[in-house]
Structure formats: structure tokens, C-alpha cells
Amino acid sequence: MGTANWMYDAIIYIYALSLLFYFSDFMNASRRAKRIGTGLLIFVWMLQTGYLVMKVVSSVDTPILTTFEYWLAFSWLLVTISLVISRFFFIDYIVFFVNVVSFAVLALNLYSGTVEGETYDIWQTTRDLLYIHISLILCAYAALTIGALLAGMYLFLHHRLKVKRWSKFVRRYPSLDTIERYADRAVIIGVPLLAMSLAVAVISLLVEGRPMLLLDWKVLTSFAALVMYITYVYQRAVNKRPGKQLAKLYILSFTMLLLNLITSSFSSFH
């Protein structure tokens, strides 16, 4: 990671990890995941507070609020409000969505102001966001690939159990519930990472003044895959669809993701 300040890097990555745990709570109403997510979010708030204090102290002789400091303060305020809501009002979903917005603001803020006294030019900042985008997308692909393999195992085992065809090979499989549980964990990790990576990519293209690239084939299929995974999450968390239907939807979503990867050569800039 090549940003000019390690603390800002730490804030972004720890923030992303916090969102993963909040998303896990969204999927399965897990108190443990919510507790860990909240703990990480408090740590993010502490880092942001320390960073803001450092910026204020370093610019005490020039009392001018830069764009960078303005949006950093806005993100800090959103985190503060979300922690207050989480502690006193118990509106869980709004906490997750507020922090998604705050994370996007932090990523966008790389384009404004200065870090350690050095102005960020467009080329350097684009490179920094590219590092974030690639890191997030690779982790998302890994998690979703594992999830697709688990979904395939689920469909295979479900069919074997339905037709009552047993073998030593089948007996070595874990239970359907176990497979479904681990597939859910893959989604909990992969979908937020995919969404955050695409958000960073969109921010990069918009700030660079290249919005037409949002109509690129790879960008469109990336969002199509994300929409399909979000549909899976909705069917799983809200409609409580049976495991077999969810596994088929998972495989279909992953097929779209594979199509996105295979057709990268058709992209005008990837």
C-alpha cells in the first residue's frame, strides 16, 4: 500500500474489516459479530480522532480548514453518530448503512487536501486507490470462489441424499447444514468486499473525470454480479429461501462473476 500516511491506511482497512462483521450480523443476527464490528469501529474512531488532533496541531499556525480535513471530520462525525445510535437507540441496520457512506467518504477523501504536507496529485492518488481496489477485489474473488465450491457440494450432496445413493465418498461430506453455514460465511466476507472495491473504482473514475468508463463491459458485468449476490443475500436473510434454491442462485451469481473475469480482454481500460 503506497499512501503517504500509514495511519490513514490503517483506518481504511480496519474500517473495511469492521463492515464485514456488521454485514455478518446483518445476515445472521450474530451478537458476537456485532460486538467485534463495534469494537473495530471504536478503534477506527480512536484512530480518526488521533489523526484529526494531529492535523489540528500541525496546522495551528494556519487556521484554514482544508478540503481533506473537512471530509475527514465529516467521516469522523458519521462514525460518532453511528456509535451513539448503536449504544443508545439500537437501530442496527442504519448503523451499517451510515458506515458504508462514511467508508466511501474516506476513500474519496484521498483525492482532496494533503497528507503529511504533500499534496496528492491525481496520478499518485489513483495509484493509491488502485491498490485498495485490487486488495479488496482479490479477497472478494477468493471468498466467493470458495462459496461457489461449497454451493456445488451442497447441490451434489442434496441430490445424493434425495435419491438415497450412499457411498464412502458421500459419507466423507459434512452435513448440509454445515456446508450451508460455511457458504454463508463466504458470502458475508465476499459480498461487502466486492461492493467496497466497486465503490472505490467508481469514485476513482468519477474524480478522474472519466465517467464514460462506467459503461465499460467489465464495469457493467461487475455490477450485474454484485446485484445477483445482493439478491442472494436478500433471499437468504429476508425471504428465508431453502438451501437448494440458494445454492443454485449462488452458482448463477458466480457464473456472472466468471463471465466478468473471462471477458476482461473486452474492457477498454482493464
Secondary structure as a PSIPRED ss2 file (coil, helix, strand):
# PSIPRED VFORMAT (PSIPRED V4.0)

   1 M C   1.000  0.000  0.000
   2 G C   1.000  0.000  0.000
   3 T C   1.000  0.000  0.000
   4 A C   1.000  0.000  0.000
   5 N C   1.000  0.000  0.000
   6 W H   0.000  1.000  0.000
   7 M H   0.000  1.000  0.000
   8 Y H   0.000  1.000  0.000
   9 D H   0.000  1.000  0.000
  10 A H   0.000  1.000  0.000
  11 I H   0.000  1.000  0.000
  12 I H   0.000  1.000  0.000
  13 Y H   0.000  1.000  0.000
  14 I H   0.000  1.000  0.000
  15 Y H   0.000  1.000  0.000
  16 A H   0.000  1.000  0.000
  17 L H   0.000  1.000  0.000
  18 S H   0.000  1.000  0.000
  19 L H   0.000  1.000  0.000
  20 L H   0.000  1.000  0.000
  21 F H   0.000  1.000  0.000
  22 Y H   0.000  1.000  0.000
  23 F H   0.000  1.000  0.000
  24 S H   0.000  1.000  0.000
  25 D H   0.000  1.000  0.000
  26 F H   0.000  1.000  0.000
  27 M H   0.000  1.000  0.000
  28 N H   0.000  1.000  0.000
  29 A C   1.000  0.000  0.000
  30 S C   1.000  0.000  0.000
  31 R H   0.000  1.000  0.000
  32 R H   0.000  1.000  0.000
  33 A H   0.000  1.000  0.000
  34 K H   0.000  1.000  0.000
  35 R H   0.000  1.000  0.000
  36 I H   0.000  1.000  0.000
  37 G H   0.000  1.000  0.000
  38 T H   0.000  1.000  0.000
  39 G H   0.000  1.000  0.000
  40 L H   0.000  1.000  0.000
  41 L H   0.000  1.000  0.000
  42 I H   0.000  1.000  0.000
  43 F H   0.000  1.000  0.000
  44 V H   0.000  1.000  0.000
  45 W H   0.000  1.000  0.000
  46 M H   0.000  1.000  0.000
  47 L H   0.000  1.000  0.000
  48 Q H   0.000  1.000  0.000
  49 T H   0.000  1.000  0.000
  50 G H   0.000  1.000  0.000
  51 Y H   0.000  1.000  0.000
  52 L H   0.000  1.000  0.000
  53 V H   0.000  1.000  0.000
  54 M H   0.000  1.000  0.000
  55 K H   0.000  1.000  0.000
  56 V H   0.000  1.000  0.000
  57 V H   0.000  1.000  0.000
  58 S H   0.000  1.000  0.000
  59 S C   1.000  0.000  0.000
  60 V C   1.000  0.000  0.000
  61 D C   1.000  0.000  0.000
  62 T C   1.000  0.000  0.000
  63 P C   1.000  0.000  0.000
  64 I C   1.000  0.000  0.000
  65 L C   1.000  0.000  0.000
  66 T C   1.000  0.000  0.000
  67 T H   0.000  1.000  0.000
  68 F H   0.000  1.000  0.000
  69 E H   0.000  1.000  0.000
  70 Y H   0.000  1.000  0.000
  71 W H   0.000  1.000  0.000
  72 L H   0.000  1.000  0.000
  73 A H   0.000  1.000  0.000
  74 F H   0.000  1.000  0.000
  75 S H   0.000  1.000  0.000
  76 W H   0.000  1.000  0.000
  77 L H   0.000  1.000  0.000
  78 L H   0.000  1.000  0.000
  79 V H   0.000  1.000  0.000
  80 T H   0.000  1.000  0.000
  81 I H   0.000  1.000  0.000
  82 S H   0.000  1.000  0.000
  83 L H   0.000  1.000  0.000
  84 V H   0.000  1.000  0.000
  85 I H   0.000  1.000  0.000
  86 S H   0.000  1.000  0.000
  87 R H   0.000  1.000  0.000
  88 F H   0.000  1.000  0.000
  89 F H   0.000  1.000  0.000
  90 F C   1.000  0.000  0.000
  91 I C   1.000  0.000  0.000
  92 D H   0.000  1.000  0.000
  93 Y H   0.000  1.000  0.000
  94 I H   0.000  1.000  0.000
  95 V H   0.000  1.000  0.000
  96 F H   0.000  1.000  0.000
  97 F H   0.000  1.000  0.000
  98 V H   0.000  1.000  0.000
  99 N H   0.000  1.000  0.000
 100 V H   0.000  1.000  0.000
 101 V H   0.000  1.000  0.000
 102 S H   0.000  1.000  0.000
 103 F H   0.000  1.000  0.000
 104 A H   0.000  1.000  0.000
 105 V H   0.000  1.000  0.000
 106 L H   0.000  1.000  0.000
 107 A H   0.000  1.000  0.000
 108 L H   0.000  1.000  0.000
 109 N H   0.000  1.000  0.000
 110 L H   0.000  1.000  0.000
 111 Y H   0.000  1.000  0.000
 112 S C   1.000  0.000  0.000
 113 G C   1.000  0.000  0.000
 114 T E   0.000  0.000  1.000
 115 V E   0.000  0.000  1.000
 116 E C   1.000  0.000  0.000
 117 G C   1.000  0.000  0.000
 118 E E   0.000  0.000  1.000
 119 T E   0.000  0.000  1.000
 120 Y C   1.000  0.000  0.000
 121 D C   1.000  0.000  0.000
 122 I H   0.000  1.000  0.000
 123 W H   0.000  1.000  0.000
 124 Q H   0.000  1.000  0.000
 125 T H   0.000  1.000  0.000
 126 T H   0.000  1.000  0.000
 127 R H   0.000  1.000  0.000
 128 D H   0.000  1.000  0.000
 129 L H   0.000  1.000  0.000
 130 L H   0.000  1.000  0.000
 131 Y H   0.000  1.000  0.000
 132 I H   0.000  1.000  0.000
 133 H H   0.000  1.000  0.000
 134 I H   0.000  1.000  0.000
 135 S H   0.000  1.000  0.000
 136 L H   0.000  1.000  0.000
 137 I H   0.000  1.000  0.000
 138 L H   0.000  1.000  0.000
 139 C H   0.000  1.000  0.000
 140 A H   0.000  1.000  0.000
 141 Y H   0.000  1.000  0.000
 142 A H   0.000  1.000  0.000
 143 A H   0.000  1.000  0.000
 144 L H   0.000  1.000  0.000
 145 T H   0.000  1.000  0.000
 146 I H   0.000  1.000  0.000
 147 G H   0.000  1.000  0.000
 148 A H   0.000  1.000  0.000
 149 L H   0.000  1.000  0.000
 150 L H   0.000  1.000  0.000
 151 A H   0.000  1.000  0.000
 152 G H   0.000  1.000  0.000
 153 M H   0.000  1.000  0.000
 154 Y H   0.000  1.000  0.000
 155 L H   0.000  1.000  0.000
 156 F H   0.000  1.000  0.000
 157 L H   0.000  1.000  0.000
 158 H H   0.000  1.000  0.000
 159 H H   0.000  1.000  0.000
 160 R H   0.000  1.000  0.000
 161 L H   0.000  1.000  0.000
 162 K H   0.000  1.000  0.000
 163 V C   1.000  0.000  0.000
 164 K C   1.000  0.000  0.000
 165 R C   1.000  0.000  0.000
 166 W C   1.000  0.000  0.000
 167 S C   1.000  0.000  0.000
 168 K H   0.000  1.000  0.000
 169 F H   0.000  1.000  0.000
 170 V H   0.000  1.000  0.000
 171 R H   0.000  1.000  0.000
 172 R C   1.000  0.000  0.000
 173 Y C   1.000  0.000  0.000
 174 P C   1.000  0.000  0.000
 175 S C   1.000  0.000  0.000
 176 L H   0.000  1.000  0.000
 177 D H   0.000  1.000  0.000
 178 T H   0.000  1.000  0.000
 179 I H   0.000  1.000  0.000
 180 E H   0.000  1.000  0.000
 181 R H   0.000  1.000  0.000
 182 Y H   0.000  1.000  0.000
 183 A H   0.000  1.000  0.000
 184 D H   0.000  1.000  0.000
 185 R H   0.000  1.000  0.000
 186 A H   0.000  1.000  0.000
 187 V H   0.000  1.000  0.000
 188 I H   0.000  1.000  0.000
 189 I H   0.000  1.000  0.000
 190 G H   0.000  1.000  0.000
 191 V H   0.000  1.000  0.000
 192 P H   0.000  1.000  0.000
 193 L H   0.000  1.000  0.000
 194 L H   0.000  1.000  0.000
 195 A H   0.000  1.000  0.000
 196 M H   0.000  1.000  0.000
 197 S H   0.000  1.000  0.000
 198 L H   0.000  1.000  0.000
 199 A H   0.000  1.000  0.000
 200 V H   0.000  1.000  0.000
 201 A H   0.000  1.000  0.000
 202 V H   0.000  1.000  0.000
 203 I H   0.000  1.000  0.000
 204 S H   0.000  1.000  0.000
 205 L H   0.000  1.000  0.000
 206 L H   0.000  1.000  0.000
 207 V H   0.000  1.000  0.000
 208 E C   1.000  0.000  0.000
 209 G C   1.000  0.000  0.000
 210 R C   1.000  0.000  0.000
 211 P H   0.000  1.000  0.000
 212 M H   0.000  1.000  0.000
 213 L H   0.000  1.000  0.000
 214 L H   0.000  1.000  0.000
 215 L H   0.000  1.000  0.000
 216 D C   1.000  0.000  0.000
 217 W H   0.000  1.000  0.000
 218 K H   0.000  1.000  0.000
 219 V H   0.000  1.000  0.000
 220 L H   0.000  1.000  0.000
 221 T H   0.000  1.000  0.000
 222 S H   0.000  1.000  0.000
 223 F H   0.000  1.000  0.000
 224 A H   0.000  1.000  0.000
 225 A H   0.000  1.000  0.000
 226 L H   0.000  1.000  0.000
 227 V H   0.000  1.000  0.000
 228 M H   0.000  1.000  0.000
 229 Y H   0.000  1.000  0.000
 230 I H   0.000  1.000  0.000
 231 T H   0.000  1.000  0.000
 232 Y H   0.000  1.000  0.000
 233 V H   0.000  1.000  0.000
 234 Y H   0.000  1.000  0.000
 235 Q H   0.000  1.000  0.000
 236 R H   0.000  1.000  0.000
 237 A H   0.000  1.000  0.000
 238 V C   1.000  0.000  0.000
 239 N C   1.000  0.000  0.000
 240 K C   1.000  0.000  0.000
 241 R C   1.000  0.000  0.000
 242 P C   1.000  0.000  0.000
 243 G H   0.000  1.000  0.000
 244 K H   0.000  1.000  0.000
 245 Q H   0.000  1.000  0.000
 246 L H   0.000  1.000  0.000
 247 A H   0.000  1.000  0.000
 248 K H   0.000  1.000  0.000
 249 L H   0.000  1.000  0.000
 250 Y H   0.000  1.000  0.000
 251 I H   0.000  1.000  0.000
 252 L H   0.000  1.000  0.000
 253 S H   0.000  1.000  0.000
 254 F H   0.000  1.000  0.000
 255 T H   0.000  1.000  0.000
 256 M H   0.000  1.000  0.000
 257 L H   0.000  1.000  0.000
 258 L H   0.000  1.000  0.000
 259 L H   0.000  1.000  0.000
 260 N H   0.000  1.000  0.000
 261 L H   0.000  1.000  0.000
 262 I H   0.000  1.000  0.000
 263 T H   0.000  1.000  0.000
 264 S H   0.000  1.000  0.000
 265 S H   0.000  1.000  0.000
 266 F H   0.000  1.000  0.000
 267 S C   1.000  0.000  0.000
 268 S C   1.000  0.000  0.000
 269 F C   1.000  0.000  0.000
 270 H C   1.000  0.000  0.000
